[in-house]
Amino acid sequence: MPIDENMLFKTIYERHGDKPIEFVMQEVAKAKASYLKAEIDLHNLSNDPTPTPNETVETEAIPLPEMELTKKKRYTKRSLQGRDPQQAIQDDTIMCCLCGETKTSISSAHLKSVHGITPDEYRKLCGYAPNQQLACKQLQLKRAEAIQKAQAGRGKKNKKTMAKVDE
């Protein structure tokens, strides 16, 4: 079964579209070589007269499909939506300063898929502290309470086990 090179390129580009085109093309070449080796191995198993892996197999150049290669968008302070980033974090919602969407938390998936940046890049852009949670104040409090409860539970267990060891 012949390999559909355009489909192979498209699949790899979808997975690694944020990387340079040279990297994508290297991955396509690796995938194509793996496919050809597997095809040769299958033919060898069925005793068909085909080239062995040591023989050269001629391949044609892979044409790039008609696809717009988008560059990573650069965000600046001017990119921020209306509100001051410090005011974007409310009691029950947090507003994404890039698109204006309000949520209970801004996930790394939202930042990566919609804006193409990491949470650390977003924090830096908005002037947040590096350890700032990207969540509304209520969710931050719930998380802090859960952490305190978990730590308190571990402390009690550790004291009990220590008492048994001392006896």
C-alpha positions as CSV (number, residue, x, y, z in Angstrom):
1,M,0.0,0.0,0.0
2,P,1.6,3.3,-1.1
3,I,2.1,6.0,1.5
4,D,0.1,9.2,1.1
5,E,2.9,11.8,1.6
6,N,0.5,14.8,1.9
7,M,-1.5,13.1,4.6
8,L,1.7,12.1,6.4
9,F,2.9,15.8,6.2
10,K,-0.4,17.1,7.4
11,T,-0.5,14.7,10.3
12,I,3.0,15.6,11.5
13,Y,2.4,19.3,10.9
14,E,-0.7,19.2,13.1
15,R,1.3,17.6,15.9
16,H,4.4,19.8,15.6
17,G,3.1,23.0,13.9
18,D,4.7,25.2,16.5
19,K,8.2,23.9,15.5
20,P,10.3,25.1,12.6
21,I,9.4,23.7,9.2
22,E,12.9,22.0,9.0
23,F,12.0,20.0,12.1
24,V,8.6,19.0,10.6
25,M,10.3,17.9,7.3
26,Q,12.8,15.8,9.3
27,E,10.0,14.1,11.1
28,V,8.2,13.4,7.8
29,A,11.4,11.9,6.4
30,K,11.8,9.7,9.5
31,A,8.2,8.6,9.3
32,K,8.5,7.8,5.6
33,A,11.7,5.8,6.2
34,S,10.1,3.8,9.0
35,Y,7.1,3.1,6.8
36,L,9.3,2.0,3.9
37,K,11.4,-0.3,6.2
38,A,8.2,-1.8,7.6
39,E,6.9,-2.4,4.1
40,I,10.2,-4.1,3.1
41,D,10.0,-6.3,6.2
42,L,6.5,-7.3,5.4
43,H,7.6,-8.3,1.8
44,N,10.5,-10.2,3.2
45,L,8.2,-12.2,5.4
46,S,6.0,-13.1,2.4
47,N,9.1,-14.0,0.3
48,D,8.4,-11.4,-2.3
49,P,11.5,-10.3,-4.3
50,T,11.8,-6.7,-3.1
51,P,14.8,-4.6,-2.1
52,T,16.4,-5.4,1.3
53,P,17.0,-2.6,3.8
54,N,20.6,-2.3,2.7
55,E,19.6,-1.6,-0.9
56,T,18.8,1.9,-1.9
57,V,15.2,2.7,-2.4
58,E,14.5,5.7,-4.7
59,T,12.0,8.1,-3.3
60,E,10.7,11.3,-4.7
61,A,10.7,14.7,-2.9
62,I,7.7,15.4,-0.8
63,P,5.8,18.3,-2.1
64,L,4.5,20.7,0.6
65,P,0.7,20.8,0.7
66,E,-1.0,24.1,0.2
67,M,-1.2,25.2,3.8
68,E,-0.6,28.5,5.4
69,L,2.2,28.3,8.0
70,T,1.2,30.7,10.7
71,K,3.9,32.2,12.8
72,K,3.6,32.4,16.6
73,K,1.8,35.6,17.5
74,R,3.7,38.1,19.5
75,Y,1.8,39.6,22.3
76,T,2.6,43.0,24.0
77,K,1.0,45.0,26.7
78,R,-1.1,46.6,24.0
79,S,-2.6,43.2,23.2
80,L,-4.3,43.1,26.6
81,Q,-8.1,43.5,26.7
82,G,-9.4,46.7,28.3
83,R,-9.1,45.9,32.0
84,D,-6.0,46.2,34.1
85,P,-4.6,42.6,34.6
86,Q,-4.7,43.1,38.4
87,Q,-8.4,43.8,38.2
88,A,-9.0,40.7,35.9
89,I,-9.0,38.4,38.9
90,Q,-12.3,38.8,40.6
91,D,-14.0,36.8,43.5
92,D,-15.9,34.3,41.2
93,T,-14.3,34.8,37.8
94,I,-11.0,35.6,36.1
95,M,-10.9,37.3,32.7
96,C,-8.4,36.2,30.1
97,C,-6.5,39.5,29.4
98,L,-5.9,38.5,25.7
99,C,-9.4,37.5,24.5
100,G,-11.6,38.8,27.3
101,E,-13.2,35.4,28.0
102,T,-14.3,35.0,31.7
103,K,-13.8,31.7,33.5
104,T,-13.1,30.3,37.0
105,S,-9.6,29.6,35.9
106,I,-7.4,30.1,32.8
107,S,-5.9,26.8,31.9
108,S,-2.7,26.1,30.1
109,A,-4.7,24.4,27.4
110,H,-6.6,27.6,26.7
111,L,-3.5,29.7,26.6
112,K,-1.7,27.2,24.3
113,S,-4.6,26.4,21.9
114,V,-6.2,29.8,21.6
115,H,-3.2,32.1,22.1
116,G,-0.1,29.9,21.5
117,I,1.7,30.9,24.7
118,T,2.6,29.3,28.0
119,P,1.2,30.2,31.4
120,D,4.6,31.6,32.3
121,E,4.6,33.9,29.2
122,Y,1.1,35.0,30.1
123,R,2.0,35.8,33.7
124,K,5.0,37.8,32.5
125,L,2.9,39.6,29.9
126,C,0.2,40.6,32.5
127,G,2.8,41.5,35.2
128,Y,1.7,38.7,37.5
129,A,4.1,37.1,40.0
130,P,5.7,33.8,38.7
131,N,3.7,31.8,41.2
132,Q,0.4,33.6,40.7
133,Q,-2.5,31.1,40.2
134,L,-4.5,31.9,37.1
135,A,-7.8,31.3,38.9
136,C,-10.6,33.4,40.6
137,K,-10.2,34.2,44.3
138,Q,-12.8,31.6,45.4
139,L,-11.0,28.8,43.6
140,Q,-7.6,30.0,45.0
141,L,-9.1,29.8,48.5
142,K,-10.6,26.3,47.9
143,R,-7.2,25.1,46.7
144,A,-5.4,26.6,49.7
145,E,-7.9,25.0,52.1
146,A,-7.5,21.6,50.3
147,I,-3.7,21.9,50.6
148,Q,-3.9,22.8,54.3
149,K,-6.3,19.9,55.0
150,A,-4.0,17.4,53.1
151,Q,-0.9,18.7,55.0
152,A,-2.7,18.5,58.3
153,G,-3.8,14.9,57.5
154,R,-0.2,13.9,56.7
155,G,1.0,15.5,59.9
156,K,-1.4,13.5,62.0
157,K,-0.5,10.2,60.2
158,N,3.2,11.0,60.6
159,K,2.8,11.6,64.4
160,K,0.9,8.4,64.8
161,T,3.5,6.3,63.0
162,M,6.3,8.1,64.9
163,A,4.5,7.2,68.2
164,K,4.3,3.5,67.2
165,V,8.0,3.5,66.3
166,D,9.0,5.0,69.7
167,E,7.1,2.3,71.6
